């Protein structure tokens, strides 16, 4: 499986692949970092990338899988954290639509300081009003 396929897997499938050892957290992290490296120059979505730290945490997650430790539902799944989170500004990114070329477009919702609940409610309401789960970008 190549990095694009790994990065476009539904989250539930990726989590199951980690639990069943079909994919390792390190493989997933490498795929995500490869995709960021490939696409970020054109979209500038990441200002600060901490690849070495991410790989270290992925290796720790993989060790826990291999030892048979109790795993959380998202164990070994990479996440991106918007810089605004560190300043207490709650944010959420939700799918918004598609470009003419078939690429997904996201909507960034930002709330007032420490008002996470409002942001989560707005994101949930938007996703309910704009279902998109049956559509995926074409893999190249």
C-alpha positions in Angstrom: 0.0 0.0 0.0 1.5 3.4 -0.9 1.4 6.5 1.2 -1.5 8.1 -0.7 -3.7 5.0 -0.1 -2.7 5.0 3.6 -3.5 8.7 4.0 -6.9 8.3 2.3 -8.1 5.3 4.3 -11.1 5.9 6.5 -10.0 6.5 10.1 -11.9 3.5 11.3 -10.0 1.2 8.8 -6.7 2.7 9.7 -7.3 2.2 13.5 -8.3 -1.4 12.9 -5.2 -2.0 10.7 -3.1 -0.8 13.7 -4.9 -3.0 16.2 -4.5 -6.0 13.9 -0.9 -5.2 13.0 -1.6 -4.9 9.3 -0.2 -1.3 9.5 2.2 0.0 12.0 2.0 3.5 13.5 5.5 4.1 12.0 4.3 3.2 8.5 1.3 5.5 8.9 3.4 8.3 10.2 6.0 7.9 7.4 3.1 7.9 4.9 1.6 11.1 6.4 5.0 12.9 6.5 5.7 11.8 2.9 2.4 13.2 1.7 2.9 16.5 3.6 6.4 16.8 2.1 4.9 16.2 -1.4 1.8 18.4 -1.2 2.6 21.2 1.3 4.7 23.3 -1.0 1.6 23.9 -3.1 -1.0 24.3 -0.3 1.1 25.7 2.6 -1.0 23.9 5.2 1.8 23.3 7.6 3.9 26.1 9.0 5.7 24.0 11.7 6.3 20.3 11.1 7.9 18.3 13.8 8.7 15.1 11.9 11.4 13.8 14.2 9.2 14.1 17.2 6.3 12.6 15.3 8.4 9.6 14.3 9.5 9.1 17.9 6.0 9.0 19.2 4.9 6.7 16.3 7.7 4.3 17.4 6.5 4.4 21.0 3.0 3.7 19.8 4.2 0.8 17.7 6.1 -0.7 20.8 2.8 -0.6 22.7 1.0 -2.5 19.9 3.7 -5.1 19.7 3.7 -5.6 23.5 -0.1 -6.2 23.3 -0.8 -3.3 25.6 -4.3 -2.0 26.0 -4.9 0.5 23.1 -7.2 3.4 22.8 -9.5 3.7 19.8 -7.1 6.1 18.0 -3.9 4.6 19.1 -1.1 5.1 16.5 -3.2 7.5 14.4 -1.4 10.8 13.6 -3.2 14.0 14.2 -2.3 17.6 13.2 -2.7 20.4 15.8 -3.4 23.9 14.6 -1.0 26.4 16.2 -3.9 28.4 17.5 -4.7 25.5 19.9 -1.6 26.4 21.9 -2.9 29.9 22.4 -6.3 28.7 23.7 -8.2 29.4 20.5 -10.3 26.4 19.8 -10.5 25.4 16.1 -12.0 22.7 14.0 -11.5 21.9 10.3 -14.4 20.5 8.5 -14.9 19.5 4.8 -16.4 22.3 2.8 -16.5 21.1 -0.8 -14.4 20.3 -3.8 -12.3 22.3 -6.2 -12.9 22.0 -10.0 -10.0 19.5 -10.0 -11.7 17.3 -7.4 -9.5 18.2 -4.5 -11.2 18.6 -1.1 -11.5 22.1 0.5 -11.7 22.6 4.2 -13.5 25.2 6.3 -11.6 26.4 9.4 -13.9 27.3 12.4 -12.2 29.4 15.1 -13.9 30.2 18.4 -13.3 32.6 21.2 -10.8 31.8 23.8 -11.6 28.5 25.6 -15.0 28.2 24.0 -14.4 24.7 22.6 -18.1 23.6 22.9 -19.3 26.3 20.5 -16.7 25.3 17.9 -17.6 21.6 18.2 -21.3 22.3 17.9 -20.7 24.5 14.8 -18.5 21.9 13.2 -21.0 19.1 13.9 -23.9 21.2 12.6 -22.0 22.0 9.4 -21.0 18.4 8.8 -24.7 17.3 9.3 -25.9 19.9 6.8 -23.2 19.0 4.2 -22.6 15.3 4.1 -19.5 14.3 2.2 -18.4 10.9 3.6 -19.1 9.0 0.4 -16.8 11.1 -1.8 -13.0 10.8 -1.9 -10.4 12.6 -3.9 -8.9 10.7 -6.8 -5.6 9.0 -6.0 -2.8 9.7 -8.4 
